[in-house]
Amino acid sequence: MVADEPADPRLLAQLIETSPQQIDDLCSELAAEYDREQRGFELVKIAGGWRFQSRAELAPYVERFVLTGQSARLSAAALETLAIVAY
């Protein structure tokens, strides 16, 4: 959840010894499950890879936290992770 770039299905496939197509299929299933359950985050395919991100409808809460709710400087990825955990 703290990666700057989407995870490449070819790399994930290599790491767990499967095909990139199977990675895409599994990630698509997970994305659909997260959407059905209305989780605070979503798994999206973007730029040829997969990444977790906060749901768009939660942007006002994440923005409020970023602008007024923190006293220490955290990376954008760390802030997004905290917003998901808080949800």
N, C-alpha and C positions, 0 to 999 in steps of 0.2 A: 504494500500500500504506500510505500514511500519511494517508489522508483520514479525517476524523472521521465522515462520513456516507456511506451507500451512494451510488454514482454513478447518477443518474437516466438511464434508457435514452433518454428524450426528448432530454436534453442531449447524450449521446454520439452519438445519431443525427444531431442537428443539426451537431455538429462534423465528422462524416465524411460528411455528406450521404447518409444512408440512412434507413430507417424504424426506429422503435422496436421493431417486431416482429422485424426482422432482427437488431438488437442483442440482443434476448432470445434469439433462436435461436442466435446465435453464442456468447453467454455460456453458454447451456445446454450447447452442444457442448464448450466449453472446460472447464466444470465437470465434465462426465462424463470427459473425458480426464485431468484432474488427479486425479480420484478413482480411475480405473483404474490410474494410475501411482503412486498412494499418495504424492503429493508432500507436503511439509511444510506446505503451505498449501492452502486450498480457496477456490473462488469460489462465493459463495452469494447467492441472491436474498433480500433482506430489506427490509422497509419500502418495497416498490415499486422498489428499486434493487439494484445489484450491488456486492459488496465482497469483497475478499480478506481472509482471516483465517487464523490458525494453526489447524491441525487440533486438535480437542478432545483427542485422545489424547496430544498433545504438551504439554498444559497443565502437567503437573508440571515439565517441563523449563523452560518459559517462567517459571513461578512461581519455581522455584529460582533462575533467573538474576536475576529481578526482586528477590527478597528477599536474595540473598547474593552474586551474581556481578558486581555492578556497583559502581563507586565514584563515577561521575559520574551526575548526575540526567538521565535521558532521558525524553522523552514516551512514553506508552503505545504510540503508533503506531511510534515509533522502536525501542522494545524488541521489538515484534512483528516488525518488519522484520529486526532483528538475529537473532532466533530462527530466522526462515525461512532467512536466509543461512547461519547456522551449521549448519542441518540439511542 
